[in-house]
Amino acid sequence: MCGRFTLTVGLGEIKRYFQAEELTQMDHAPRYNIAPTQSVPIVVCRENTRRLVPMRWGLIPRWAKDVSIGNRLINARSEGLSEKPAFRHSFRRKRCLVPADSFYEWRKDASGKKQPMRILFAGGGLFAFAGLWDQWTDPGEGHTIHSFTIITTHANDKVRPIHHRMPVILDRSEEDLWLDPGMEDPALLKPLLEPCDPDPMRIHPVSPIVNSPKNDQPECILPLD
């Protein structure tokens, strides 16, 4: 699964890397411990242009009665996207890129104690999780929430000793196909949902301060000695 991630660069660098424009003006400061229900910049494709949109983490399907379902839909298993009611519409029509530069997973030791681990790529640069999004309108108050989920797959060789699942991380060459609003063939999309190459990945333990989403500061990502 993926329950925390980081996006430690400013909005300008995100826009340059993903060649995206802001759809609406947004505030974004470097983030070191992003948690579910929080809002982050997400890349979508509209009118053949990449757009950055602020979205809440935890998918709220358009048919949901209230926002609480989003707390359970922070991740979507790649194996069931075409069948599950919460994901099948978005899988066909509302795919997105979730900008990140690392994510956290927790490794259990022999005593059962959990050690947080930061997982990133050599150089620590930006990359994109494969995501799905949806738009939900509150039936009572009428306001609209855009929300997203991160797709997960089975873990590659480096992540597997920590956890059996990991987020789908797209190669740069796969991003346009994933975002293409005209692509609705699951058979052509599913090959993108495999584990990424483990060789460039780097993993190191970090402070248990990341266990609390209240802590969102540079100390979260520092390697433990």
Secondary structure, 3 states (H helix, E strand, C coil): CCCCEEECCCHHHHHHHHCCEECCCCCCCCEEEECCCCEEEEEEEECCEEEEEEEEECCCCCCCCCHHHHHHCCEEEHHHCCCCCCCHHHHHHCEEEEEECEEEEEEECCCCCEEEEEEEECCCCCEEEEEEEEEEECCCCCCEEEEEEEEEEECCCCCCCCCCEEECEECHHHHHHHHCCCCCCHHHHHHHHCCCCCCCEEEEECCHHHHCCCCCCHHHHCCCC
